[in-house]
Amino acid sequence: MESKRLVLTSTVVLSLLVLGGCSISNKKNSSTGSSTEKVTSTYYQNMSKADKKNTQFKFTLSQDETKDNTADPVYMVSMKVTNKTNKAIKFHKDKFIFDSPEKKIISSGDGILSVLPGKSKTIDQMFDDVPEQGTLGDGVIEYLNSSNKLAYSQFDNNVATSANLKNNDSTKSTSENSSSTISSSTNSSSTTASNSSTTAQSTAALNEKAAASTSPSGTPGAHLTEAQAAQKLQNWANATGDGSMDVSSLTVSEGSNGYGFDEGDGLSWGVNYDGTIHAPGDPVQ
């Protein structure tokens, strides 16, 4: 009789343990499913500027010895993409473009490339038959169209990254702004002296100068447009030594007094309708 009770008790305990284990497993699976459902998936071309900025591309160059390299070397390019956003990013594998002065090359591959948040994916030999002249920096690597530049084809030690977009665009912007300033000046010698001294001026001094001048429309007190405000902020950044700042990558919003330019990490700049500029840390006026 006692033995039967022990057998019955053991059976009951074992059944409870099995049921408890299933319950725990179901809870874990349910929790995992809930976590996966929260990840948003989007195609790269539909992402915000901030998310694109947090998506990094690395292109690696290697010589293709299976081709005829007698006249000029022939290369192939592989790509590694790292997703530092909180979204899953999707690409069509056949929509990457290597646009060089020599020729336009479309990526080889088919299907969808999906990169989860915090992960990286690599595509080997994404571009084939790349001529040497196309690797010297005059071309650009894009996704889908020119609105989605991934990197310039400027390979240093056989590597080109999305970081070179900012460096090259900043150099071009500085050059264009300098040319525009010189051509619009009525006195080249006074313009040169003014540009030399601007770097040493404080934000307050620059604001006083902007407030005293007329607006781009020629009418005192007229409001700056968003494009004019962006150009004024870029000129100010170049003049004060912050030439690495790319205003076109900032998020723009319009308020009652002017425009706000937000970098997304707590730093923001303001350009009032009258042209005065507020840098991070300046007292609110």
C-alpha positions as CSV (number, residue, x, y, z in Angstrom):
1,M,0.0,0.0,0.0
2,E,2.8,2.4,1.0
3,S,4.6,1.6,-2.3
4,K,1.5,2.4,-4.3
5,R,1.3,5.8,-2.6
6,L,4.9,6.6,-3.4
7,V,4.4,5.6,-7.1
8,L,1.3,7.8,-7.3
9,T,3.0,10.7,-5.6
10,S,6.0,10.5,-7.9
11,T,3.7,10.4,-11.0
12,V,1.9,13.5,-9.8
13,V,5.1,15.4,-9.1
14,L,6.6,14.5,-12.5
15,S,3.4,15.6,-14.3
16,L,3.5,19.0,-12.5
17,L,7.1,19.4,-13.5
18,V,6.4,18.7,-17.2
19,L,3.4,21.0,-17.2
20,G,5.5,23.7,-15.5
21,G,8.3,23.3,-18.0
22,C,5.8,23.7,-20.9
23,S,4.4,26.8,-19.3
24,I,7.9,28.4,-18.9
25,S,8.8,27.5,-22.4
26,N,5.6,29.0,-23.8
27,K,6.2,32.2,-21.9
28,K,9.7,32.4,-23.3
29,N,8.5,31.8,-26.8
30,S,5.7,34.3,-26.3
31,S,8.2,36.9,-25.0
32,T,10.6,36.2,-27.9
33,G,7.8,36.6,-30.4
34,S,6.7,39.9,-28.8
35,S,10.2,41.3,-29.0
36,T,10.6,40.4,-32.7
37,E,7.3,42.0,-33.6
38,K,8.5,45.4,-32.2
39,V,11.3,45.7,-34.8
40,T,10.2,48.0,-37.7
41,S,11.4,47.1,-41.2
42,T,12.0,49.7,-43.9
43,Y,13.8,50.1,-47.2
44,Y,16.9,52.2,-47.2
45,Q,15.5,54.9,-49.5
46,N,12.6,55.5,-47.2
47,M,14.7,56.1,-44.1
48,S,15.2,59.5,-42.4
49,K,18.5,61.4,-42.7
50,A,19.4,60.5,-39.1
51,D,18.9,56.8,-39.7
52,K,20.9,56.9,-42.9
53,K,23.6,58.6,-41.0
54,N,23.6,55.7,-38.6
55,T,23.9,53.1,-41.4
56,Q,27.6,52.6,-42.3
57,F,29.0,51.2,-45.5
58,K,32.5,49.9,-46.1
59,F,33.6,49.0,-49.7
60,T,36.6,46.8,-50.2
61,L,38.6,46.7,-53.4
62,S,40.5,43.7,-54.7
63,Q,42.1,43.0,-58.1
64,D,40.4,40.4,-60.2
65,E,43.2,38.2,-61.5
66,T,40.8,36.1,-63.5
67,K,40.5,39.1,-65.9
68,D,43.0,40.4,-68.5
69,N,45.0,43.0,-66.5
70,T,47.6,43.6,-69.3
71,A,46.5,47.1,-70.1
72,D,45.0,48.3,-66.8
73,P,44.1,46.4,-63.6
74,V,40.5,45.2,-63.3
75,Y,38.9,45.2,-59.9
76,M,35.9,43.9,-58.0
77,V,34.3,45.5,-55.0
78,S,32.6,43.9,-52.0
79,M,30.4,45.7,-49.5
80,K,29.8,45.5,-45.8
81,V,26.8,47.4,-44.3
82,T,26.4,47.9,-40.5
83,N,23.0,48.9,-39.1
84,K,23.2,51.1,-36.0
85,T,19.6,52.1,-36.1
86,N,16.7,50.5,-34.2
87,K,15.1,49.3,-37.5
88,A,15.6,46.4,-39.8
89,I,16.9,47.8,-43.1
90,K,16.1,46.2,-46.5
91,F,17.9,46.6,-49.9
92,H,17.3,45.1,-53.3
93,K,20.6,43.4,-54.1
94,D,20.4,44.5,-57.8
95,K,19.9,48.2,-57.1
96,F,23.4,49.3,-56.0
97,I,25.2,51.6,-58.5
98,F,28.9,52.2,-59.0
99,D,28.8,55.4,-61.1
100,S,32.3,56.3,-62.4
101,P,33.5,58.5,-65.2
102,E,34.4,55.4,-67.1
103,K,31.1,53.6,-66.9
104,K,28.1,52.8,-64.7
105,I,28.1,49.4,-63.1
106,I,25.0,47.8,-61.5
107,S,25.4,45.3,-58.7
108,S,25.3,41.6,-59.4
109,G,22.8,39.7,-57.3
110,D,19.1,39.2,-56.7
111,G,16.6,39.1,-53.9
112,I,16.5,41.2,-50.7
113,L,19.3,42.0,-48.3
114,S,18.0,42.5,-44.8
115,V,20.1,43.8,-41.9
116,L,18.8,43.7,-38.4
117,P,19.5,46.4,-35.8
118,G,23.0,46.2,-34.4
119,K,24.1,43.7,-37.1
120,S,26.3,43.7,-40.2
121,K,26.0,41.9,-43.5
122,T,28.5,41.5,-46.3
123,I,28.1,41.0,-50.1
124,D,31.1,39.6,-51.8
125,Q,32.0,40.8,-55.3
126,M,29.0,43.1,-55.5
127,F,30.6,45.0,-58.4
128,D,32.6,43.2,-61.1
129,D,34.8,44.6,-63.9
130,V,35.6,47.9,-62.2
131,P,38.3,49.8,-64.1
132,E,41.2,51.3,-62.3
133,Q,40.2,54.9,-63.2
134,G,36.9,54.3,-61.5
135,T,38.6,53.8,-58.1
136,L,40.5,57.1,-57.8
137,G,37.7,59.2,-56.3
138,D,35.8,60.7,-59.2
139,G,32.9,58.3,-59.0
140,V,30.2,57.6,-56.4
141,I,28.5,54.5,-55.1
142,E,24.8,54.9,-54.7
143,Y,21.7,52.9,-53.9
144,L,18.8,53.2,-56.3
145,N,19.5,56.9,-57.3
146,S,21.7,59.9,-56.6
147,S,19.6,60.8,-53.5
148,N,21.1,57.8,-51.7
149,K,24.8,58.2,-51.9
150,L,26.7,55.6,-49.9
151,A,30.3,56.6,-50.5
152,Y,32.6,58.2,-53.0
153,S,34.8,55.8,-54.9
154,Q,37.9,57.1,-53.2
155,F,39.7,54.0,-52.1
156,D,42.5,54.5,-49.5
157,N,44.4,51.3,-48.9
158,N,41.7,49.5,-50.9
159,V,38.9,50.7,-48.7
160,A,36.2,53.4,-49.2
161,T,33.7,54.1,-46.4
162,S,30.5,56.3,-46.0
163,A,32.6,58.6,-43.9
164,N,34.2,60.0,-47.0
165,L,30.9,61.5,-48.1
166,K,31.1,64.1,-45.3
167,N,34.7,64.9,-45.9
168,N,34.3,65.4,-49.7
169,D,31.0,67.3,-49.4
170,S,32.5,69.6,-46.8
171,T,35.5,70.3,-49.0
172,K,33.2,71.0,-52.0
173,S,30.9,73.2,-49.9
174,T,33.8,75.3,-48.5
175,S,35.1,75.8,-52.0
176,E,31.8,76.8,-53.4
177,N,31.0,79.2,-50.6
178,S,34.4,80.8,-50.9
179,S,33.9,81.4,-54.7
180,S,30.4,82.8,-54.1
181,T,31.7,85.2,-51.5
182,I,34.4,86.5,-53.7
183,S,32.2,86.9,-56.8
184,S,29.5,88.7,-54.9
185,S,31.9,91.2,-53.3
186,T,32.2,94.7,-54.7
187,N,35.7,95.1,-53.3
188,S,37.9,92.0,-53.4
189,S,40.6,93.4,-51.0
190,S,38.1,94.3,-48.3
191,T,36.4,90.9,-48.7
192,T,39.7,89.1,-48.1
193,A,40.4,91.1,-45.0
194,S,36.8,90.5,-43.8
195,N,37.1,86.7,-44.3
196,S,40.4,86.6,-42.4
197,S,39.0,88.4,-39.4
198,T,35.6,86.5,-39.3
199,T,37.2,83.4,-37.9
200,A,38.3,85.3,-34.8
201,Q,34.8,86.9,-34.3
202,S,32.5,85.5,-31.6
203,T,29.0,84.4,-32.4
204,A,27.7,87.6,-30.9
205,A,29.8,89.7,-33.3
206,L,28.5,87.7,-36.2
207,N,25.0,88.2,-35.1
208,E,25.4,92.0,-34.9
209,K,26.8,92.1,-38.4
210,A,23.9,89.9,-39.7
211,A,21.3,92.0,-37.9
212,A,22.7,95.3,-39.3
213,S,22.6,94.0,-42.9
214,T,19.6,93.7,-45.2
215,S,18.1,90.4,-46.0
216,P,18.9,88.4,-49.2
217,S,15.9,89.9,-50.9
218,G,17.3,93.4,-50.4
219,T,14.4,94.5,-48.1
220,P,15.3,95.3,-44.5
221,G,13.3,93.0,-42.1
222,A,12.3,90.5,-44.8
223,H,12.2,86.9,-43.7
224,L,14.9,84.4,-44.7
225,T,13.7,81.4,-46.6
226,E,14.7,77.9,-45.3
227,A,17.3,77.5,-48.0
228,Q,18.8,81.0,-47.2
229,A,18.9,80.2,-43.5
230,A,20.7,76.8,-44.3
231,Q,23.3,78.6,-46.5
232,K,23.8,81.3,-43.9
233,L,24.4,78.6,-41.2
234,Q,26.8,76.7,-43.4
235,N,28.8,79.9,-44.2
236,W,28.9,80.7,-40.5
237,A,30.2,77.2,-39.7
238,N,32.9,77.4,-42.4
239,A,34.0,80.9,-41.2
240,T,34.2,79.9,-37.5
241,G,36.3,76.9,-38.2
242,D,33.6,74.3,-37.9
243,G,33.8,73.4,-41.6
244,S,33.2,69.7,-40.9
245,M,29.5,70.5,-40.1
246,D,27.2,69.5,-43.0
247,V,24.0,71.6,-42.6
248,S,22.2,69.6,-45.3
249,S,22.3,66.5,-43.0
250,L,20.6,68.3,-40.1
251,T,16.8,68.1,-39.4
252,V,15.1,71.5,-40.0
253,S,12.1,72.9,-38.3
254,E,10.5,76.3,-38.5
255,G,9.3,78.3,-35.4
256,S,7.8,81.7,-34.8
257,N,11.2,83.5,-35.0
258,G,13.1,81.4,-37.6
259,Y,14.5,78.0,-38.2
260,G,16.0,75.3,-36.0
261,F,18.7,72.9,-37.2
262,D,19.0,69.7,-35.1
263,E,21.9,67.2,-35.3
264,G,19.9,64.6,-33.4
265,D,22.2,64.1,-30.4
266,G,21.1,67.1,-28.4
267,L,23.0,69.7,-30.4
268,S,21.0,72.3,-32.3
269,W,21.5,75.7,-34.0
270,G,19.0,78.5,-34.6
271,V,18.8,81.0,-37.5
272,N,16.4,83.8,-36.9
273,Y,14.4,85.4,-39.8
274,D,16.7,88.4,-39.5
275,G,19.8,86.3,-40.0
276,T,21.1,86.1,-36.4
277,I,22.5,82.7,-35.4
278,H,22.3,80.9,-32.1
279,A,25.0,78.2,-31.5
280,P,24.7,75.4,-28.9
281,G,25.3,77.0,-25.5
282,D,24.4,80.5,-26.5
283,P,21.9,82.3,-24.1
284,V,18.3,82.3,-25.4
285,Q,17.3,85.7,-26.6
